[in-house]
Amino acid sequence: MSKASKTALGGMATALSVVVLLLSAIDVLSITAAAAAGMITLFCVIELSKGWAFGVYAASAIIGFLVVPNKEGALLYIAFFGYYPIIKGLIEGKIKNRLLEYLLKFLIYNAAIFAAEYILFKVMNVPLTEFLDVKEGSWLSQHIIPVFFVLLNLIFVPLDYLYTAVATMYLNRYQKIFRKVFKFR
């Protein structure tokens, strides 16, 4: 694929990522929008390269943070979902022990989620109880961070599987069609 084609595809992927991140303006879609925008990075890893995918991630992260009104979706994309498809392939290619592979993925995921939520709730001072519509002084308001962390960890395994399934489905069913329609390679 020519450099001009890669640049055009990267630009389209960046724009599409930002549009998907804009869906996080709907509060209940912040995690979903960040994960869906990460799928576009996954597509770039397959069609372009890890380097080009990182460029798409960086550009869409900066633009997304500037234009997306709900900063949680943008921060989750920046902290984890945007670059995870890039490092997922690296981890799975280098580490042959499945347990060690998942431990490393969970470590990266938890560090990223902690960083994003810390920035959102401590640095940007978004009140957590208002954000989740939890009554002040209730048991849940006092334990919301550990509960939130557990729930986010329950999301990770299906998400990792989903990224693998989408990549496999794209490679097996849609890559030939995409390349034929857009005359790549």
N, C-alpha and C positions, 0 to 999 in steps of 0.2 A: 504494500500500500504506500502511495506517495506521501511525502511530508504534508503536502497541501490537503490531501484527503484525511490524514490523521488530525490535522489542525481543525478542519471543518467538523469532523466527527466529535472531536474533543469539545469544540465550542457548542455544538448541539447538545452533547451530554451534560455540559456545565449548565446550560440554560434549562434543560429538562430537570436537572437535579434541584435547581433553585425553585422552579415551579412546583415540584413535588414537596419541597420544604415549606412552601407557602401554605400547604394544607395543614401544617402544624398550627396555623392561626385558629383552627378548631381545636380547642383544648384537649379533647379526648384522642386526637390524632397525632399528638406530638411524637410519641415513640414510633408509631406506625409510619409517619411521614419520614422520620429520620432513617428508619430501616429500609423503606422503599427507595429513598434517595441513594442509599448504599448499594441497592441492586444495580443502579446505573453505573456505579463505580465497578461493580463486578463485571458488567458488560464491557467496560473499558479495559479491564485486565485481560479479558478474553480476546477482544478484537484489536486492541492497540498494543499495550504492554503495561507492565507495572509502573514504569516511569511516567507514561502518558496518563495512566489512571491516577497517579499521585497528583499530577498537574490539574486534572479535572477536579479531584477532591479539594485541592488547595483553593482553586478559583471559586468553586461552588461554596466552599466553607466561608470564605471571606465575603462573597456577595450575599450569601444566605444570611450570615450574621448581621449584615448591614440592612437588609430589606425585610427579613421575616419578622413580623410583629411579636410572635411568641418565641422568646429566646430559648425556651427549654428544648424545642425541636432542633433549633440551630446548634445549641451547645451539645446535645446528644450526637448530632451528626459530626460535629467537629471532634468531640472527645472519643468517639468510638465507631459509629456506624459508617462514616465516610471512608475511613481508612481500613476498616476490618477486612473487607474483601481482598485487599492487597496483601495484608499480613497473613490472612488465613491460608492462602496458597503457600506462602513461605514456610509457615509452621508445619503444615501437613506434608510438605515436600521434604523438610529437613529432619523432623522428628518421627521416628518409626514406632515408638511406644505410644499407643493410643491414650493410656492413662496420663502420661507426661504431657502429651499434646493437649488434652482437655484441661489439665491443671494449668498449663501456661495460658491457654485461651481464657479460662476463668479468671486468672490473675490479671491479665490485661483488661478484660471486661470490667472487673470490679474496680480496678484502679481508675479506669476511664469514667465509669459511672459515678464513682465517688468524686472525682475531679469536677465533672459537669454539675453535679448536684451541689457541691460545695460552692462553686462559683455562683450558681443560680440563687441559692438560699442564703449564703453567708456574705459573698462579695456584692452581689446585686440586690441583696436584701428583699428578695421576694418572700413574703410571709407564707410559710409552708401550710399553715392551717387554712388560710384563705385560698391558696392555690388548689388544695384538694377538698375544699368545702367541708372541713372537719370542725366540729364545735370545740372552742377553746376550753381547756381543762379536762376534756374527756380522756379516757384511757388511750384511745387511738391518737389523740393529739400529742400525748406524752411519749408514745412509742412509734410514731409515724416513720421515722427514718429507718429503724431496723425492719419494720414491716415492709416499707417501700423497697428496701434492699433485697429482702427475701423474694418479693414478687418479681423484681427485675431479674433476679437470678433464675427464677422459674421460666422466664421468657427466653433465656439465653440458649438452652439446648435445642428447643424447636427452631429458634432463629438460625442457629448454626446449620442444622439439618436443612432448613429452607434454602439457605444460600447454596448449599451443595446440590440440592434437588433442582433449583432454578438453573444453576450452571450446567448441570448434566442435561437437563431438558433442552436448554438453548443449544448446547453442542450437538446433541443427537437429532433435534428436530428443526431448529430454526436458523442455525448458522448458515447453512447452504442457501436457504431462501434469502436471508438478509444480504449475504454477499452477492447473490445473483441480482437481486433488485437494485442494490446500490453499486454494483460493479466493483466490489472490492476483491482484490487478489484474483 
